[in-house]
């Protein structure tokens, strides 16, 4: 709609929260229009309606960096990863419903799965010591969890719904938030805002955010290749994060197993249909859906 296509020549600030992202649609078109019609889209380039799996690991590429100097430089850049070598403790927040008592090793369901990803990350970053994690719970009905993440009270936040307003919709002084690959999806219809749940990290430590994302991907990658706890030796080394973290992904899978093992632990042996989006997209089915919270200014 060219009548709504705006020109930003008078823009006085370049913070993302001040932009009208619908301008891209008004000026260029939506995803369907860009593709030139529904008939041109096949396989993963289709909107997922909740009846097929969306669990998918973007290929790792080459994680084994040959240059020793590069490895030392990379890990030095990550102040968060370096901190764990001294503190030997991961501070992880978990978003829970109001009235939820506390998280333990016996907690199951979605909260249990989220807390398990805290332990999986601890196993990865602290040499298979999954119990070296301090888990703090936060209500899902306020922003206290993101405040704790931004001020450094916690290193990572689990069980958080991906909403872009928490990234570029926040004041510039609080910094941005990076969301990992989702590990759990809601069962909303394709016409509604679908819930994506992931691990959130501060945007000021890109290397640590990348590390966290690799850990989530590793659980899915292990499922794709049918690697289990007993077959963790087939998980790739990750020397790109430095010599101290070469075994990180193997340590994670040694504790948790693959994605299906994690899911079954917390939800039981459900059928493919019952799991909906929370099933491996092994057939190249529909993978497209938007993240909610994009229109942070109400435009």
Secondary structure, 3 states (H helix, E strand, C coil): CCCCCCCCCCCCCCCHHHCCCCHHHHHCCCHHHHHCCHHHCCCCCCECCCCCCCECCCCCCCCCCCCHHHHHHHHHHCHHHHHHHHHCCEEEEEEECCCCCCCCCCCCHHHHHHHHHHHHHHHHHCCCCCCCEEEEEEECCCCHHHHHHHCCCCCEEEEEECEHHHCCCCCHHHCCEEECCCCEECCCCCCCCCCEEEEEEECCCHHHHHHHHHHHHHHHHHHHCCCCCCCHHHCCCCHHHCHHHCCHHHHHHHHHCCHHHHHHHHHCCCCHHHHCCCCECCCCCCCECCCECCCCCCC
